[in-house]
Amino acid sequence: MTACIVGWSHGKFGKREGEDLEKMIVEVSTAAIADAGLAPGDIDEIYVGHFGGGFVKQDFPASLVLQASDALRFKPSTRVENACATGSAAVHQGANAIAARKARVVLVVGVEKMTETPGEQIGGILMKASYVKEEDRDGMSFAGVFGQITQLYFQRYGDQSDAMARIAAKNHKNGVANPYAQLRKDLGYEFCRTVSDKNPIVAGPLRRTDCSLVSDGAAALVLTDVETAMTLKKAVLLRATAQVNDYLPMSRRDIVDFEGCALAWKKALGDARLRIDDLAAVETHDCFTIAELIQYEAMGLVPKGQGARAAMEGWTEKDGRLPVNASGGLKAKGHPIGATGVSMHIMAAMQATGTAGEMQIKKTGVTGVFNMGGAAVANYVTILQPLRA
């Protein structure tokens, strides 16, 4: 892979009242280009990650990026969508354009505005990313989908409520140090473990603290080829990328195994000639705590059925064997669908270069990102490392 991240900008995630898609897009686009030390006219191509689905009236956001500068007018700009992996899909498309020598400098933007939509409608919009013929029934939500996955996992491997609470507590603790996070509060293990009025059961065994947040937000990054990156002030190489799509219907696969996730990790690590233990940190898709737990197994950190071990023994804490979601993850940072994957790449790039501020782990170097759309349907892995030592 020949693309490098050379600049980025990350807006605050949460409820962005009075700010529409255009304002958020313009803000992060302008800042990311400036952070790269480039001018808007240097951009050859633009990719915009935006799930949409009816959260806001304004659709067709690709050309909203052009509002950032007249110098962007007439640049090719394309909207990319792949459910909750939309942001990573946009990053990978930008990298592909550079690898194909169709572009030298690419701007990638991820954006979503979710909180304007009434709560009862949000679940219905998100369920469009399920196999609606079978899974969108009887008021089902994605919390319900992952509640079913959790129940199946418990039936096979035993009750993992303690480990899921550990994951939630870890990510909320990490989120305190993230200035972009929606919820910067250390909730503690006991609160996350205990069902209460403030932490009720949402679906199946899932408590509220097991579920990610409804968010607004935007993030942007600039990609260039290696030759150009060498002339700029910072550069993080996309050492390997992998995309694996699985069947959409959960009925056609063993949903507890996350096979697409496992294959994406295998491909990316293989292409990078690395093992999971070679990574300094991982940003992974904790839309629900059960997802992060299963992802420990899919990435090869632990064998199948032993995800709880990584959580309970502190392997994935900031000072552990492999820090996972030092940013707070989707649980604390928030999950504005189209922005999530772009955000994850920025967080991983910051860790790789030792520029993550209070979020920074002790070790720098090679980092990984896993972002998924649907229930492990669209699976994206990126391996990142500083281009210069």
N, C-alpha and C positions, 0 to 999 in steps of 0.2 A: 504494500500500500504506500502510495507516494504523497499523501496529503498530511499537512501539519496544521494544528490549531495555533494561530498567531495572535489572536486577540479575542476578548470576550466582554460581555456585559450581562449582568443578572439583576433583574428588578426584584422588588420585594413581592413575595407570594402571600396571598391572603385575600381579603375583601378589598378590592381596589375601587372604592366608590367614586363616582364622577369621572372615571377613566374608561374610555372605550378601547376597542382593539387597536384603532389607529394610533391613539396616544401612546399605548404601551409598545407597539411595534416601532414607532418612530424613536422613542426614547432609547430602547436597547440597540436598535440598528445604528443610530448615530454614535452611541458610546462605544460599541464594539469595533466599528471601523476606526475610530480615533484611538482606541486602545491598541490596535494593531499597528498604529503609526502609518496608516494609509489614508487616502482620500476617497470619497464616494466614487469618483470617476475611475478608480482602480478596480472596482468590482466588475467582474465579467459575467457573473451569473448569481441568481438568488433562489434559495429554496425556503419556503415558509411551511412549517409544521403547524397544522391547525385541524383539530378534530371536528369542531363545529357541531353538527347534529341537531342544531336548533337552540343552542344555549342563548344566542343573540340573533337579532334580526339581520345584522350585517353578515353576509357570507362573501365568498370570493375575495379573500384577503390578500392575495399575492401582490397585487399592485399597490396596496396600501404602503408597502415598504418604500415606494418611490416618493411618498410624501416627506421622507427624511431629507431628500436633497434632489434638486433639479438634475444633478449630474447622474442620477440613477435612471432617469427617463430613457426609455427604449431598451433597458437591460432586460434580458429574459428572466422572468420570475415565475416560479411554479409552486403551487400548493401541493403538499405531500400529506397523505393521511394513511395511518395504519393502526387505528384504535389507540390504545394507551402507549404504543410504541411510536407514535407519530413523530415525536421530536428526534428520536434516533434514526428513523427512516429518512428524515430530512438531512441529518448529518451524513448518513451513508450515501445518499444521492449526491450530495456536494462532493464527497470524497471520490465517488465514481466519476463525476464529471472531470475532476482534476486528473485522475488516473487515465482517463480516455483522451486527455489533452484537449478537451472541449473548452476548458476554462483554466486560468492560472490562479485567479482569486475568486473565491465564492463566499457569499454572505449567507449564513443559515440563521433563521429566526424561528423560534417556537413561541406560540401564544395561545392563550385560552381565557375566556371570560365566562365563568360558570355561575357566579353568585347572583346574577340578575334574575335567574330562572327560579321560580318557586320550587321549594324542596321536593314537593310531591311529583314534580315533572322531571327532576334531575335523574332519578332512577330509571325512568322510562327511556330517556335519551341515551343513557349509558348502556342499557340493555340492547340497543341497536348493534352493539359490538359482540353480541352473543349469537348463537344459532337460533333465531327467533322461532323457527318452526317447532322446536322442541323445548327450548329453555325459557322463552319469554311467555310465561303463563302464570295465572293466579297471582298477579301482583309481584312476581319475582323481581329481585334486584341483583346487582352484582354482589352485594353482601350475602344475599341468599345463595348465589352460585358458589361463592367461596365458603359459605357456611356448610354447603353440601360436601365440598372438597375436604373441609376440616373434619366433618363427621366420618367420611370414608377413611381419611388418614388415621383417625383415632381408632376406628374399628380394626385397622390392619396393624397398627404399631402401638396402640395404647394412647391414653389421654395425655396430651402435650400442653395443657393449659398453662402449666408453670413456665415452660420454655417460651411459649408465645408471650406471656407477660414479661419475661426477661427481655425479649426482643423489643417489645413496646417501650419498656422502661429505658433500655439502652438508647433507643433512637430519640426518645424525648429528652433524655439527658444530653445527648449530642447536639440536639437542635438548639439548646440554650446558647451555644457558641456561634450559631449561624445567623448572621445579621439579615439574611434573606428569608428566614424561616417564618412560616405563618404562626406556629405555636412554639414559643420559646419559654417552655416551662418544664422543669424536671418533675414529672408526676410521681416517680418512685415506683418500685416494684409492687409494694403492697396495694397501692391504689389500682395499678394495672391488673393485678391478680384477682382483686375482690370485686364481685358483682355488687353494685350499689345503685342508688338513684342517679348518681352522677356518672356511673359506668355500667349502664344496663346491658343485658343481652340484646344483641341486634339481630342476629340470625344464626341458627344452630348453636354451636358453642362460642361464636364470636361475640366478644364484648365491644363496647364502643371504642376502647383503647386498642383494639385489634384492627381497626379500620382507618384508612387514610382519609384525608380532609378534602372537602370541596373548596376549590381555590380559583382565584384569578392570578394571572402572572404571565411574564414574558422573559425570555432570555435569548441572547444572540451570540454567535461566534463567527470568526472569520477563518477560512481555510485557504491555504496556498500550497503550491508544490514545494518540494524540499529546497530546490535551488533558491526560490524567493524567500523562503522561511529563514535560510541561513543569513540573509541580509537584515533581518528584523530583530527587534530587541528580545523577543521570547518566541519559543517554538516547541510545541508538543506533538511528537510524531504519532500518527495513528498506525501503530506497528502491525496491527491485524484487525480485520473486521469480519464478522460472520452474521448472516441472516438465515434463519431457518423457520419456515412456516409449516405448521401442523394442521390437521383437519380442524375445521371450525366446530362441528358437532362434538360435544364431550362424549357422546355415546359411542364414537368410533375409536376411542383411545382410552388408555388407563390414565385417568386424569390426575391421579396421585403421583405419577412418575415424572411429570414435566419433561417428557422425552425430547421435545423440541429445544427446550432450554439446555438440556444436557448436551445435545448434539451441537448447538451453537457454541457452547463453551469448548467442547472438544475440538471443533474446527478452528476457532480463533486461537486457542492455546497451541494447537498443532502448527498453524501457520506462523505463529510467533516463536515457535520452538521453545516453549516455556511450560512449566507446571504451575498449578494453582499456588503452590507454596513460594513461587518466585515473585508473586505480586506483593506490593507493599500495602495495598488497600483496594477495596471494591465498593462501588456504588451499585446497589441492586434494587430491584423493583418490589418494594414492600407495600404494595397496595393494601394487603392484609398481612398480618404477622405470619399466618400459615404459609403464605407465599414465600416470605424470606426464609422460613425454616426449610421448606422443600428445596429452595434454591441452594442452600448449603450443600445439599446432597447432589443436586444437578451439576454444580460447579466442580464437584469432586473433593470438597473439603472433608466430607464424611461419607461413609457408605449409606445406602438407602435405609431409611427407617431410623437413622441415628442423628438427624438434624438437631434434636434437642440437646445432644451432647455439646455441640459447638456453642449453643447459647448458654447452657447451664454452667459450663466450665470456663466461660469468659473468653473463648477463642476469638470472638468477633467484636469485643470491646475495643476502644481506641488504643489501648495498650496491649491488646491481645495478639495472638498468632497471626490473624488476618483481620484487621479492622474493617468492618462492614457498615456502611452508611454513617461515616463520621460527620456527615452533613446533617444528620437527623432523618435522612431518607424521606420518602413520601409521607410517612407517619407524622413527622414534625414539620418538615419543610413545606408540605402541601403538595397537591397533585393537580395542577392545571394541565389538563391532558396533553395538549399540543406542545407545551413548554417543558414538560417533564424530562424527556430524553435529552434535550439541549442542555438543560440545567445539570443533569447527571454528568454529561461530558465536561462541563465547566468545572464542577466540583472535583472530578477525577483529575483534570488538568492542573487544578490548583494544588491538589495533594502531591501530584507527581513533581511539581516544580517548587514545592516548599513555600507556597504563597497563600496558604489557606487561613492565615491568621490564627485566631483562637480555635479554629476547627482542626488545625494541623496535627497530624500524627507525627511520631518521632522519626519514622523511616520515610524516605522519599524514593522516587524511582518509578518502577513500572506499576501502573494501576489498571483496573478493569471496570467496565460498565456492563451491566445487564439490564435491559429494558424490554418489557413484554407488552404485547397488545392482546386483549381478551384473556381468557384463562389459559395462558401459555400457548397461544396460537401463533402470534407474530413475535419471534424471539431474536433479539439483536444483542450481540456482544462486541465490544470494542476493547482492544488492548492499547494503552497509551504509554508513552515514555518521553522524557525530555529529549529533544533532538541534540542538544549540547549538554555535556556533563556539567 
